[in-house]
């Protein structure tokens, strides 16, 4: 025990007991094990000082067990590990997620904050700070990322509880109910630049999400059968989906495939110099401003597709299969019913009641006699 000199450095040795949390000096105690610390220098005076510091920590019970040290990690260090997890890297919004972690979550809590020191109050303060001037949905995105980070930390036994799950996240009131009138769709489509028309048509006819459209490749387009195949890894519900095409959409894709006298069988369907289209939301906004189409975004084409399919008499289950809705509740959020349809429903009800009324009165008269 004590100081030991070797070629590379002085070493400090003590017999200790490890209770799983801390190390305790235990010379001559049964079960004690020899523990060695490298001082990192060849100077005996400095080594003696380090020996005294280590001994003091062992006597006072402030020397952490290695088992505890292995399970202790700062938020900043864990963020770096989390971003390298394979499942995390497969998330569609991975780049945005990394930006939110690096520029929002870690700076707020502190990179040097231990994972074990995160608290419910801290998460509540985070939500309150992020909520200043921001929509609830935006705050919920950050909150959910933090939940996911801590969930993976628990899987690796770095935490015993997920404090982010103990803080309620209110549902945002962001449901939209915007469906284009036929003349609005015509103006939107005709005013769009040529490269953007097929993108709009795909959204309007199929209800596919923008990312599903922009990442579509020719090997997943079957023009013979009129089908677009979306693998589970590219859908929001993580389930395969086969999307049928309308005849007019198939014709558009036939022209697109043979554009430039080259028959395309691979690569992105929608591309510019081999790269995915960008700024599509901005393009829609600019067209809508020019055509005076108010309160409309690209994702509303999904509402249009669902509503048009329902108005055409397609049953709910089939529509859900086409657009990829996993619940009737979600389907109803996208199914818009115009006031004219409600008026028509009441008119038909009135007709039914009127037809029945004479028969009911006649039956009542016979009963009275």
Buried (B, 14 or more C-beta within 10 A) or exposed (E): EEBEEEEEBBBBBBBBBBEEEBBBBBEEEEEBEEBEBEBEEEEEEEBBEBBEEBBEBBEEEEBBBEEBEEBBBBBBBBBBBBBEBEEBEEBBEEEEBBEBBBEBBBEBBBBEBBBBBBEEEBBBBBBEEBBEEEEBEBBBBBBEBBBBBBBBBBEEEBBEEBBBBEBEBEEEEEEBEBBBEEEBBEBBBEBBEEEBBBBBBBBBBBBBBBBBBBBBBBEBBEBEEBBBBBEEEBBEEEEEBEBBBEEEBBEBBEEBBEEEEEEBEEEBBBBEEEEEBEEBEEBBBBBBEEBEBEEBEBBBBBBBBBBBBBBEEEEBEEBBBBBBBEEEEBBBBBBBBEEEEEEEEEEEEEEEEEEEEEEEEEEEEEEEE
